[in-house]
Amino acid sequence: MWQLLSLAALLLLVLASPQPEDRPKAVVSLHPQWDRVLRHDSVTLMCQGAYPHGDNSTQWFHNGSSLSNQTSSYVIASAEVEDSGEYRCQTGLSTLSDPVQLQVHPAWLLLQAPQWVFQEGEPISLQCHSWKNVTVRKVQYFQDGRGKQFSYKNTKFHIPKAMRRHGGSYFCRGIIGTHNVSSEAANITVLGPAVPSISPLFPLWPQITFCLAMGLLFAVDTGLYFSVQRDLQQSLRNKRYGKVTWSKSPEDPYKQ
């Protein structure tokens, strides 16, 4: 019985101790939101995570190598091609974030989007971004080589509700000064309607373990209660009906 009680206590201690998988995962976000930028653009990466009291330091990683910056934001004032790659961050009470990719392009024009994969029904917004934001005239957008929009000055292209037919290879073209320049092509993917996901079982394990430990403690406590009750009743029964028996020794000269 005491072995069961010790096992239950051990389970409670394990449950009470912090587990690595219980810590939240840090999140990296880009400001502005574009993951494709031009040389000399300014980019700020923000790390969101949990911090211990009095310690706001943040670990940053670029392509797996640790960066010296330890603040929650990592600023690239004038981006260069070597700044391209994978960025992650981690805080004192969070696990390592998922990677965020940043691409720095040496070009005059660049097609930008807040994301490249859309669900049907979501809006699609594209931007034809110029180096150092110089003026672009006669902007055209193309999907799979076919013209989709022409504007004298508007550098943005918007689709209110994405459909499968809106997926494909896009690029923009315009005139900068006296030069007719085009951006590199980028792929837009449109998926079918989102399917509600079923929550995985593993986040419930702490609650399941707690319930099992409580059930085991209840069973041990109940067993101890009935065991003590049984011993007590037996003791009282022996005291109530017990008799003292005398016997004569063989040497006793008196006989009845």
N, C-alpha and C positions, 0 to 999 in steps of 0.2 A: 504493500500500500504506500509506504513512504517513498518507494522508487517511483511510483506514478506521480506522487506529489512533486518530487524533484524534477521529473521530466516536464511537468506542466509549468513549474517555475522557470525552467530553462527556456521553454517556448516563449513565455512572456518577456524574458530578458532579451531574447533575439528579436522579438517583435518591437520592443521599445527602442532598440538601438537603431540609429539612422542607417538606411541601406542606400548604396550608390544609385540604384535604379529609382529611388524615391525622389531624388533631386531633380528639379526642373532642368530642361535643356535650354542653354542660352540661344538667343536668336540674333542674327546679323541682318540689318536692313540698310539699304542704300538711299542716300539723299544727295541729289534728286534720285528718283526711282530707277533710272536707266542702268541696265547692266552692260550696255555698249556705249562707250564715250569716245570722243576725239582727243588727240593730243592737246595738252594745255587746258583741258576742262578741269573744273574743280569737283571733287567727289568727297563725300563724308560717309564713312561707315559707322553705324551706331550699333552698340552691343547692349541687348536687353537681357538681364539675368538677375539672380538673387545674390545679395551681398551679405556677408557677416557684419555684425555691428562694428562700426569704426574702421572697416576695411573696404574701400571702394575701388581697389585695384582690379584691373582687367588684363587678361592675357590675350594677345593678338597673335595670329599665325598667318603667314603668307606663303602659300605653296609648301606648307609643312614646317617652315622655319619660323622661330619665335621672333617677334618684333619688339623693339625697345619701348614702344608706347604702352602705357599702363592705364590710360584713362578710358572711359566708356565710349569715347568717339575717336576714330582714326581718320585724320584729315589728309587728303591728297590735294594739295593746293594747285598743282599744275601736273596733270597726269602725263606719264610717258609710257611707251610700249612695255617697258620692263615692269610696270605696275600691274600689268595684266596677270590674271591667275585666280587662284582659290583663296578665299579669306574665311577664317574661322575665329571665334572668340570663346572665352570661358571666364567665369567669375568664381568667387570663393565658394558659393553655395549652388552653383549650377554646373552641369556637365558640358562637354564640348559641343558647340553649335554645329548644325549642318553647314556644309560649305556654301558660300555665295561666290559665283563666278563674276569677274569683271574683265571686260575686253576693252583695250585701248587701241584705237585705230589711227594710223597716220593717213588721213584723207581730207578732202574738202567737204564731202557730204557723207552723212551717216543716217541710216534708217534706225529709229529708236521706237521701242514699245515697252510698256510696263511689264509685259509678259509675252511669251511666244506660243503658249498653249492655252487655248480657250475652250470652254464648254459651249454647246449650242445655247443661244439666247443671251450670252454675255456680250457686252459692248466691246468693240475692237477700236483702239485708238493708236494711230501711228504718227510719228513726227519726223520730218526731214530736217535734220540738225546740221548746221554749217559750222565750219571751223571758226572759232572765236566769234560766233554768231554774226558773221558778215551777212549782208543782205542777199537773199536769193530771190530771183524773179522767174516767172513762167515755170512754176513748179508742177511737175507731172508725177503721178503715181502709176505704177504698173504691177499687174498681177499675172504671173506666168507669161510675161512678154506682151500682155494686152493692156492698153491704156484704161485706167479706171477713173482718174480725176485730173483736171487741169485747172490751175488757178494762177492769177498773175502774181499774187503775193502770199496767199495762204499756204503755210508749210505743214499743215496738219490734215490728216485723213481719218475719218470716223465712220464706223459701221455700227448702227444702234444695236442690232441683234445678230450675233454670229450664226451662220449656217454652214453646213459642211462645204458648200460650194465656195465659201470665202477662204478656205484654206489654200495654201500654195506659196509660191516664191514671189516676194515683193521687193521692189526697189523704187527709189525716187530719183528724179532728174531735175535740174534747174540751171539757170544762168547766173554765174557769179562774175561780176565785172563784164568781161567780153567772152568768158569761157563757158561752154556748155559742159557741165560735169554731172556724173551719175554716182550714186552710192553703190556699195556692194549689195547683192541680193541677200535677203534673210527669209527664212521659212516661217510661215504661220500655220499652226496646226489647230483644227477645230474638231473636238471630240463630241461624241453623242451626249445626251442628257446625263447629268450626274446621277449616279446610283447611290442611295444612302448606304454608308458603310456600317458594318456590324462591329461594335466595339470589341477589341480583343479581350481575351480572358485574363491575360497576365496582370493588368492593372488592378484586378480584384483580389489577387493573391494575399496582400496584407490583410484585407477584411476577412477573407476565408480563413487565414491562419489565426486571426484573433478569435473568430467564432469557434474554431476547433479547440483553441487553448481554453476558452471559457467553458466549452462543453466538457473538456477533460477535467478542469478544476471542479466543475459541478459534480461530475461523476465521482471524483476522488473524495470530495467533501461529503457527498451522500453516503459513500461506502464507509467512511470513517464514522459518520453519525450512527449508522445502523450497527457497526461493529462495537462502538462504545455502548450503545443501548443494550445490545445482546450480552456483553460482558457484565454490565451493571445489573441486568435482570438476573443473570445466573448467580452473581454474587449475593444478591438479596435473597434469592430462592435458597441458596445453601445456608445462609444465616438463619432463615426462618425455620427450615426443617432439619437442620443439622442436629445430631445427638452425640453425646460423649459416652463411650463404652469402656467399662473397666473389666479387666481380666485378672484372675489370680495367678500368681507365679507358681511354679511347681513346688517351691519350697514352703508355700503357705501351709502351716500345720492345721489351720482351721478349715473344716469342710462342712458344708451344709448338705 
